[in-house]
Amino acid sequence: MYSMKRASELLGISVVKIRAWENRYGIISPQRSSGGHRLLSDEDLARLGFLKEQTEKNGLKISEAVLLLQQRESVPAEQAAEPPVTDKSYDGFVEKLYTDLIHFNSTQADQTIDLIFALYDLEETFRSVFVPVLYRIGEEWEEGKITVIQEHFASETILRRMSALFRVFPIDSSLPVVLAFCPEGERHHIGLLSFSLFLRKRGVNVLYSGPDTPLEGLEAIIENQHISFIAASVTDPRYIDKLMNWIETAARNNPRLRFLLGGAAFGDPAARRAVKANVRYLSVHQWEDWYRD
C-alpha cells in the first residue's frame, strides 16, 4: 500500500490532481491506515498511471481517458457514463476563485487553480472559469466595488499561472510558426495568451510578444523567424485601424502570411474590414474548428 504522497512521487502526478480525479470520477478506492491516512493499492496506481499516459502522451481529455479505462475494465455502460458537467459546477469554481483573488489569498488561489486544471482542459478552464472571473472583477472595478489593486492582483495571478504552462508543452518543428501579439497601446492579452497556449498544447511554436507590441520592425522578425501565421488580439477599438493598415502592408510584402484576429473589439461586425482569404476572425468557440481545418 502507498501513501498519497508516495503515490504522487512514483507516478509524477500531483496529490491535488489525484484527489480531483478521485472525487470527480471515482477511479480509485483508497483505504485507511490505523492512523486514518489514505492508502492506495497497486491497482489504484495502475489506474492512475493509465490515465496519466492517456492524457499526457495520447492527448486525451481526462474524461475521455476515464471512459477508456472503464471500457477496458468492462464497466457496465450505465456506470461508465461520465456525470454531466453543468454550469453550476463551473459557477462554484468561479465564485471560489473570485473570492480567493479579491481577498489577496494567493496560496488558496493557486490551490483552486490547481484543482481546476486537474478537472478541466485548458480551453474549458479559460472559457468557463477564467473569463467569467475576470469579467466579474472588471465590472466590479468599474462600479467602484473593488480597488484597482484587487483588479491587478487578480489579473496578474491568472496571467502568471497561464504563462507558466508555456514550458510544459513540447514543440513540433514540422508545424508552422506563429507570432502572437497585441498592437501598441493594447494591454489586455489574456485572450491572446490563452489562444497561444491552445496552439502550444498542440505542438505549435508560438513566438509570444504579448501586449503593447510596436508594429514597426515586425516584418524583419517575420522574415528571419519564418513566420507563417500572425495572431493578434484587440479589445480597444482605437487600435484596430493601425493594426489593419499594418496587416495590409505586411500581406503585400509577404503573400504567404495568414492573419488570425480576435478580441472584444472585433466582436462588432462594423470593426471588421472586408474578409480576405488570408484573414480569419476567431472567437474562442471557433478555435478548434479552425485548427482542424
N, C-alpha and C positions, 0 to 999 in steps of 0.2 A: 504494500500500500504506500501511497505517496501523499505527502502534504501538498496543499495548493501551491505553496512557494516552490517546492521541489519539482512539481509537475510543470510549473511555468518555466523553470530553468532548463529542464530536459527538452521541452518542446519549443522553446523560444516564443511562447505566447504569453502575453501579459496576464496577470491574475484578473485584472479588470475585464479583459476580453473573455477569459474562461467563464467568469461568473455571469457575464452578459449572455453568452451563448447558452449557458445552463438555464438561466432564468427565462430566456425567451423561447428556447427550443426544447429544453428538457433532454438534451442529448447525453448527459452524464448523470450518474446517481451516486454522489459522494456519500460515504458512510461517516460515522462519527467515532473519534477515538474516545477513550475513557475520560479524557480531559475536555471533550467537546469539540476538538479540532476536526475539520473536514478532511477526509482521506479519499483519494482517488485510486481506482484499481487499474490493472494493466489494460483491461477492456476500455475503461474511460480514456486512458492515454492514447490508445489506438484510435478511438473515435475522434479525439481532438486532433491527433496528427493527420488523420484523413481529411478533416475539414481544413486544416491549415494548408495542406498540399493542394486541395481543390481551389481554394481562394487565392493563394499566392502564386502557384505555378500554372494552374489552368485557367485562372481569371474568372472563376465563377463567383457570383454573389453568395453571401453566406446562406441565404435562404435556399438557393439552388443547390449548394453543397450539402445542406441538411437533407433536402429531398433525395439527393443521390445516395446519401448514407442510409436513409431509411429504406429506399428501394433495394439497396444492396443487402440490407439485413431482413428483407421481406416483411417489413412492417405493413399491416393492412392499410389500404388506401385511406380509410376514414381517419386513421391515426396519423398517417404521413402528411395529411394536408396541413399546410402552414397556416397558423392563425392569421386572419386578415389584418393588415396594418391599417388602422383607422386614423383619421385626422386627430382624434383625441390623444392617440399615443404620441404624435408629434407635438401637440399642444402642451403636453406635460413637460417635454424637454425644452420647448420654447420658454415656458414660464420659469422653469428651474434655471436655465442658463441666463435668462434676463435678470433674475433675482441675484444670482451669483455676481454678475458683472456690475450692476449698478451699486452693489454693496462692496465693490473692490475686493471680492474674495477670490483672488487669483488661483489659489490652490484648489478650492472647490470647483471653480470654473473649469480648470484643466481636467479635473476628475470627471466632471459632467461631459466634457467634450470627448474624453477617452471612451466613456460609455457609449456616446452617440456614434463615434467612429466604429465601435465594436458591433453595433447593431445595424447600421445603415451604410450603404456605399457612399462614395464621395458626392455624387450628384444629388442623391436624396438628402444628405446632410446639408448641402448648400441650399438647395431649393426649399426644403421643408422645415429647416431649423434656423440656419444662419441668417437667411434673408428675412424671415419674419422677426427675428430678434433685432436685427439691425434696423429694420423698417420701424419697429415699435420704438426703439431707442431714439431714432432720428425724429420721429413725430413728437415724442415727449420732450426732447431738447428744444424743438421749435416752439412748443407750447410753454416752455419755461418750467416744466415739471422736474427735469433733471438738469444738471450742470454740464457745461461743455467738457469739463474734466471727466465726468462719468461717460459722456459720449465717446471721447477719445480713448479712454481706457478700454471700453467695450470693443471698439473697432480694432484697436491695436492688438488686443488679446486674440481675437479671431484671426486677424491677419498673420500674427505670429505662428499660430498653430497650422494654418494653411501653408505658409511659406516653408515650414519645416518638412512638409511632405515632398518637396522637390527632390531631395536627396534619396528618397525611398525608391522611386521608380527608375528602372534601367532604361537606357536609350537604345532604340533600334536604328542603326545607321542607314538602313535601307529606306527609311521613311523620309518624307520631305522635312525641311527645316522651317520653323515658324518664328517670326519676330512679333512679339506681343508688346503693346504699349498703349498708354493713354496720352493724347496730344498735350502739348504745352498748355498749362493752366488747369487741366483736368486732374483732380487729385483723388477721385473716387475710383478705386481699382479692385475692389473685392470681387466684382463680377468677372473682370478680366483675369484675375488670379485663379478663380475657380475654373474658367474655361481652359486656362493654361495647364492646370492640374489634370483636367479631363483629358487633354491631349497627352501629357506626360505619362499618365497612367496607362496609355495605350502605346507607349514607346516613342512618341514623337519628341524630337529635340526642339524645345521651345526656348528661344532666347528672350528672357523676360526683362524688358526695360522698365516696366512699371509706370507709375504716374508721372505727369508733368515732364514728358519727354519732348525735347526740341525736335522739330521736323527736319531742320537743316542738318545735313550730314548723314541722314539715314540711308540715302541711296548708296553711299560708299560701303556701308555695312551690308546692305542687301547684296551687293556685288561680291564683296570679299567673303561673306559667310554663306553664299549660295542659297539665299532665302527664296523659298517658293511661295509662302503664304504670309500675309500681313494680317494680324488680328488686332483690331483697335476698338476701344470702348469709350463711349462718351455719355455722360449723364447731364451735362450742362449744354443746352443748345447753342450757346455763344461760341462754342469751339468747333461746330460742325463745318461751317463754310471753309475755314482754313484747312481743316483736315481733308475735305473733299477736293479742294483745289490741289492739294499736295498729291492726293491719290491719282487724279487725272494726269498730272505731270509724271509721277512715278510709273504709271501704267504705260504711258507713251515711251518712256525710256527703257522699260522692262516689260515687254508684252507678255512674258510668261508668268508674271506675278498674278496672284489671286488675293482678293481682299475679303476679310471676314469682319463684319461690323456689328457691334451690339451695344447695349447700354440703354438707359431710360430715354435718352434724347432721341433715339431712333424709334421709340415706341409710337411717336406721332408720324403717320404716313407722310405728312407735309414736309417732314425733315429729310425724307429720303429722296435723293435725286433719281433720275431715270435708272432703272435697274439694268445693269450690263452683265454680260456673261462672266466677267471677271470679278464681280462684286456680289456678295451674299450678305443679307441682313439676317442675323440669327438670334432667336430668343433661347433661353435655357432649355425649353421643351423641344427645340429643333436640333440640338447638338448631336444627339445620337443618330438621327436620320441623316443629317449632313455627313457625318463621319462614315456611315455605311455606304453612302453614295460615292 
